[in-house]
Amino acid sequence: MKLPFGKKDKPKDEAQSPAKTPDSLEFSLPDAIAPKEVEIDFSYLRIDQHYYRSFFVSGYPRYVEPNWLEPLISFEHSLNISMFIYPSTSKNILDDLKRKIAEMEATIQTDMERGRALDPAVQVALDDAKSLQEQLVKGAERFFKLALYVTVPAKDKEELSNISKLVESTLGSLSITARATTLQMVEGFNSTAPLDLDILKLDHNMDTTSLATTFPFTTSELTSNEGIIYGINEHNGSLIIFDRFSLENANSVVFAKSGAGKSYMVKLEAVRYLMFGTQVIIIDPEHEYLKLCQAVGGQYIDFSSNSAVNINPFDLSSIAEEGENELGRKILTLTGFLKLVLGQLDASQSAILDRALVTTYRLKGITQDPKTQQLPPPLMEDLYKVLVGMEDKSAQELAYRLERFIKGSLAGIFSAQSNIKLESSLIVFSVRDLADQLRPLAMYLILDYIWTKIRKDIQKRLLIVDEAWYMMQNEDSAEFLVGIAKRARKYYLGVTTITQDVEDFLAEDRGKAIISNSSIQVLLKQAPASIEKVAKVFNLSEGEKLLLLSAGIGQGLFFAGPTHVAMSVVASPEEHKLITTNPAETTGDKNR
């Protein structure tokens, strides 16, 4: 058998010439790249130490949908796949169809005359032929011939046999009949090699619509011309490149159990957006972002009762939107914050607090007039004095509750004028050194301060709220976070909400409101106790639920707009050094 491998036969005169010494031997390119050994068997082809078995498709399903070849394209083992498409002239096809239709009609008529039961297969084939004939006559369809071949490579015979069975069962699940190219393994191998040669010529008739569904690269993708790399698409190995600011809003939520890699993914996203000139502001409850902040020369703000950092909750934005009552908006957010500070308030106490806030601003000359809102804002101590001076029993009780933040053990947290400037490209607010009961207060205060400042200077920003479940524990702080998520788009801001306490977050309607106002959702590994609730909110299939339960670190589902794919987060070695918080790596302990 003539093979495209090995050396060519030497000419007769050359064969009779004196033998050349090894130093004078000349090798052609085919000689240099030809394999040492080739074995051709009935059912496989061996080239050196590698085995190959080729298949051709001899039968297709009656109905196909777009992306129906995806299981073959995304097969877990490497395959060589070739598709050959040949156009056919409509006249010849119409003549053949006319003859086939006449034959099938005659068969049906004969069966009816003889009293036999009609063959369902003949009736179905006749209906299909008539439908195709009509479409071809109208010009709505064209006719083609399709040849589809698959070659399985393997390291040994056992692996070749196992993978071949998997390929056949995969194609069988699609109602595709595949047969090995027995006695034609060389021709099958060459037909799937990148040579543009269809040596087998085993094609099948197919119309335009059906042919379009065989396009092999229609697996779900999230790859655009601009944006950052979020990870690897587990479906087809492509890159997930996306710009969250290209969606209807730039918000995102990240849900995962502890240790699943949620902070790792968010830090990686922050690093990559920094390279595109985006300012990133982070609320960090656990000092997870300190190393990253120091590496990029960011601004790390340690917010605690002993630090010199001050944030005045009475700060006003100097720029009010048209038709917006800036002072009224500020009093609303202050009321929510003070409910966290003072505890539960009844209707009478709420009314007194509202009057006290208005009075506190008025004593500093600040009114509804935007010009007065440029004046220095009051302090928490000013509100305390107003409450004491009201000489009302309820006002006195509120003053007593507030006193520990003015003169007591918690003095200094928010009792002075703000001394922070949001100037760095990366700003991290740390609240780790605060007691657990004070963290929601600090996070609310920091968020309000950030929200007030960014409205003065609109630019592309990311605001990352880690461990957002702290905010969701209280109705007022949860409502405030929802309000920021809803309005962030107007200020070119993308809010990233991260939580590991998925059940508590999803138990509230406000948690679901944040999800509905986030165009990107990322689900990493979930706990069995919360998977059903997550599946209900995100409408997950059984397979996706199993994926989230068994996912490794940094693996999960990435939702962007109407599309979602399985994702694996991958960082470069340099990025990994900046963002990892694995104790075995940060402490240098290689034995962990």
C-alpha positions, 0 to 999 in steps of 0.5 A: 500500500502506498503511504505518505510516510517514509523515504521515496524510492531512489532512481535506478541510476542513483541506486547503482552509484557508489555508496555515499559516506555518512558525511556526504548523505543528503536528506530531504524534508520528507525524510527529516519529518517522516516517522521511524515506524508506521503500523497499519492494522484493520482497526487502528494506525500506529505512528511511532508510539502513538495510536490512532483510530478514525470514525466517519458519521453515517447517520444523523438525527432527524431534528437538530438544534444549534450547538448540537455538536457541542458534546463532541467539540468539548470532549474531555480528550483531544480529538481531530475533527474534520468537516467537509462541505460540498454545495450541490446544484438544486436542479439535480437534487430536485430531480432526485427528490421527485423520483424519491417522492414518486417511489415512496408514494407508490410504496404507500399506495401499494400497501393501502391496496393490499390492506397492509399497515403503512410503514411509519418510516416511509410516511415520515420520509415522504413528509420530509421530502415534500417539505424539502422540495417546497423549500428548494423550489422557493429558494428558501433552502440550498442543498449541501453534502456534509462529511464529518470525520473524527480521529482519536489519538491515544498513547496505547491500545487500551487507552485507544479502546476506552476513548473510542467507546466514549466517543461512540457513546457520546455521538450515540447520545446525539442520535449520531451513528459513527463507524470506524474506518475499518481497512481505511485507517490511513485514509481516515487519518489523512482526512482529519489531518490539516491537509484539506483532503477528503480521501474517504468521500463519505458524505451525507445530504444536508440542507442550509438550516441543518448545516448551519447548526453544525457550526462547531464553535457555538459553545457559550462564550464571554469574550469581547474586544475589550475588558479584563480577563476574569478566568478560563471558560470551563466549557471550551477553554476560551478566555472570559474577557469582559468589561462590566461597565459595558452592561446596563449597570457595573454592579456585581455580587460574589457568593461563596463559602469560606475558602472558596477563593472569592476574595482572591477573584475580587483582588485579581479583578481589582488589579486588572482594572487598576491597569485600565485607570479605574479607581478602586475603593475597598472596605476590608473587614479582615486585612486581606487587601493590605499586601495588595495595597502596599504593593501598588502604592495605594492608600490604606486607612486603618479605621479604629478608635485609636487611629488618627483617621476621622470621618464626620458623618455630617459631611455634605456633598457640595454638588446637588443634583437638579431637583434634589434636596441634598440636606434632606437626603443627608438627614435620611442617611444620618437617621439610618446611621444613628438608628444603628448607633442609638438602637431601636427608636419609637415614633416619638424618638424618630420625630425628635431625632429628625428635628434635632438634626435639622436644628444641628445643621441650622445652628451651623448656618446650613439650610436647604439653600445649596450655597449654605451647604459649602459651610463646615458641617456640624459634628456629632457633639453638636447633635448631642448638645442639641438633644441635651438642650431640648429638655424633653425626656425622650431627647434626654434618653437619646443624648444618654445613648449617644454620650458614649460616642462623644465622651465615653469609651467609643469617643473619637470614632466619628466625633471629629471633622473628616481628614481623609482624601480619596486621591489614590488609585487604590484605597482600602478602608480596614475595619478589622480592629473594631469590635464586631458590634461596631463593624456595621456602624463603621461600614455604614459610615465609610460607605456614606462618606465614599458615596458623598465624595464620589458624587463630587468627582465622577470617574470610573470607579469600583467599590468593593464591599467585602463581607457585606452580610454585616450590612444586611443584618440591620434593616437601615444599613441594608436599605442604604446598601441597596440604594447605592447599588441602584444609583451607582450607574449614574456616577460611573460606579460599579459596586461589588458585594461579597459575602460568605453568609449566603443564607442570611443575605438571600433571606431578605428581600433587600439581598435579592434586590442587590442581586437584581441590580447587579449585572454580574453574578459570580457563584463559587463553591457553596455549602450543602446547607445553602445550595438549594436557596442559591439554586432557587434564586439563580435558577440553577440546573441539577448539574450546576448545583453539583458543580458548585458543591464539588468545585475547587478553589476559584471554580464556579459559575460566572453570570454576565447579562443573559449568559453564564458559563463555568469559570476557573479563575487563573492568575499569573505568577506575579499576580498570585504573589500579590493577592494570595492569602494562603497561610502556607504561602504567606508564611513560607511553610512549604509543608502545609 
